[in-house]
Amino acid sequence: MHIHAFPADRRRYSALLRHAHWLSAVLVLVAYAAIYAREWWERGTPERLLAGQIHTLTGLLVLLVTVPRLLRRFHETPPPVVPAPPLPQRLLAGIAHVALFLYLIVQPLLGVGTLLVSGKGIGFPLIAWRIPGLAVPNESLAKAIKELHEFVGVLFIYVIAAHLLAALWHWRVRQDNALQRML
């Protein structure tokens, strides 16, 4: 079946889901860039503090964008991939999407948990407002959460890369509409 056999409004995800997808992608990219750029500056410098705050803020924004996106996604039937991929590919895509959504929710929560449990709290860039951490910090728990946050962050560089490669594979090799549904 050809893609044009479907009504135009069923060939792509809704505008809300498409915009939320690309906004999430930009925010995740900024979060990664900020945390890796943070290493360029010495501890205690304003630049390093700003990079860390940008990382935290973009993580929170990822969470704020993902929750309504996921709620909308549950109420909206995805447009079909044409031609339909074989069952094993559909199952793999489903697993990958669940993993990506879990990452978009769990990773910011791990970051927030690290800051709150450590007692540092959450500071926001360029303003003095902050969410205070726990009055009685738990450094060992904060360290464990931070290590998990860092591990998941590195692991998901590979998952995100696989997602990008899969989109390109659908577009250039399989020549279906999987990528176009999100454009």
C-alpha positions in Angstrom: 0.0 0.0 0.0 1.3 3.4 -0.9 1.5 6.3 1.7 -0.8 8.5 -0.3 -3.6 5.9 0.3 -3.9 7.4 3.8 -5.5 10.8 4.4 -2.9 13.6 4.8 -3.7 14.0 8.5 -2.9 10.3 9.2 0.5 10.3 7.4 2.3 12.1 10.2 2.2 12.4 14.0 0.2 15.4 15.3 1.9 18.8 15.4 2.1 18.6 19.2 4.0 15.2 19.1 6.3 16.3 16.3 7.2 19.6 18.0 7.6 17.9 21.4 9.9 15.2 19.7 12.2 17.8 18.2 12.2 20.0 21.2 13.1 17.0 23.3 16.0 16.2 20.9 17.3 19.7 21.2 17.0 19.8 25.0 18.8 16.4 25.3 21.6 17.7 23.0 21.9 20.8 25.1 22.0 18.8 28.3 24.8 16.6 27.0 26.7 19.5 25.6 26.4 21.4 28.9 27.6 18.5 31.1 30.6 17.7 28.8 31.4 21.5 28.4 31.4 21.8 32.2 34.7 19.8 32.3 36.4 22.6 30.4 36.4 24.9 33.5 37.9 24.6 36.9 35.8 23.7 39.9 34.2 26.7 41.5 34.3 29.0 38.4 31.1 30.8 37.4 31.3 29.2 33.9 31.4 25.6 35.3 28.5 26.5 37.7 26.5 27.9 34.7 27.2 24.8 32.6 25.9 22.6 35.4 22.8 24.7 35.9 22.1 24.6 32.2 22.4 20.8 32.3 20.0 20.7 35.2 17.5 23.1 33.7 17.4 21.4 30.3 16.9 18.0 32.1 13.9 19.5 34.0 12.6 20.9 30.7 13.0 17.4 29.1 10.8 16.0 31.9 8.3 18.8 31.5 8.0 18.3 27.7 8.0 14.5 28.0 5.1 14.0 30.4 2.4 15.8 28.3 4.0 14.2 25.2 3.6 10.8 26.6 0.1 11.4 27.8 -0.8 12.6 24.3 1.0 9.6 22.7 -1.3 7.2 24.7 -4.4 8.9 23.2 -3.2 9.1 19.6 -2.8 6.2 17.2 0.6 6.5 15.4 0.4 6.9 11.7 1.3 3.6 9.9 4.7 2.9 8.5 4.3 2.3 4.8 5.3 -0.3 3.7 4.8 -2.0 7.0 8.0 -3.4 8.5 8.2 -7.1 9.4 7.1 -8.1 12.9 10.6 -8.4 14.4 11.4 -4.8 13.3 8.1 -3.5 14.8 8.9 -5.3 18.1 12.4 -3.9 18.2 11.1 -0.4 17.4 8.5 -0.7 20.2 11.2 -1.7 22.7 13.5 1.1 21.5 10.7 3.7 21.9 9.8 2.4 25.4 13.5 2.7 26.3 13.7 6.2 25.0 10.6 7.4 26.8 11.8 5.7 30.0 15.1 7.6 29.6 13.4 10.9 29.0 11.6 10.5 32.3 14.0 8.5 34.5 17.2 10.4 33.6 16.0 13.8 34.8 14.5 12.3 37.9 17.9 10.7 38.7 19.6 14.1 38.2 17.1 15.8 40.5 17.4 13.1 43.0 21.1 13.4 43.1 21.0 17.1 43.8 18.2 16.9 46.4 19.6 14.0 48.3 23.1 15.5 48.3 21.7 18.6 50.0 23.0 20.8 47.2 19.5 21.6 45.9 18.7 22.8 42.4 20.0 26.2 41.2 18.7 28.0 38.2 20.9 29.8 35.7 21.2 33.6 36.0 18.8 33.9 38.9 19.2 33.4 42.6 16.2 31.2 43.0 16.9 27.6 44.0 15.0 24.5 45.2 16.7 23.5 48.4 18.1 20.0 49.0 17.4 17.7 51.9 18.1 19.3 55.3 20.0 16.1 56.2 21.9 15.0 53.1 22.7 11.4 52.4 26.1 11.5 50.6 26.3 7.7 50.0 22.8 7.6 48.5 23.5 10.7 46.4 26.7 9.2 45.1 24.9 6.0 44.1 22.1 8.0 42.3 24.7 10.1 40.6 26.7 7.1 39.4 23.5 5.6 38.0 22.6 8.9 36.3 26.0 9.0 34.7 25.9 5.4 33.6 22.4 5.8 32.1 23.7 9.0 30.4 26.6 7.2 28.7 24.5 4.2 27.8 21.8 6.3 26.2 24.3 8.0 23.9 24.4 4.7 22.1 20.6 4.2 22.2 20.1 7.7 20.8 22.7 7.0 18.1 20.9 3.8 17.3 17.6 5.7 17.1 19.2 8.2 14.6 20.7 5.4 12.5 17.4 3.6 12.4 15.6 6.7 11.2 18.2 7.2 8.5 18.0 3.5 7.6 14.2 3.8 7.2 14.6 6.8 5.0 17.6 5.8 2.8 17.6 2.0 2.7 14.1 0.8 3.4 12.6 3.9 1.8 9.5 3.9 3.9 7.8 6.8 5.7 9.0 6.1 9.2 11.1 9.3 9.4 8.6 11.5 7.4 6.0 10.7 10.1 8.0 12.9 12.5 8.8 15.7 10.1 
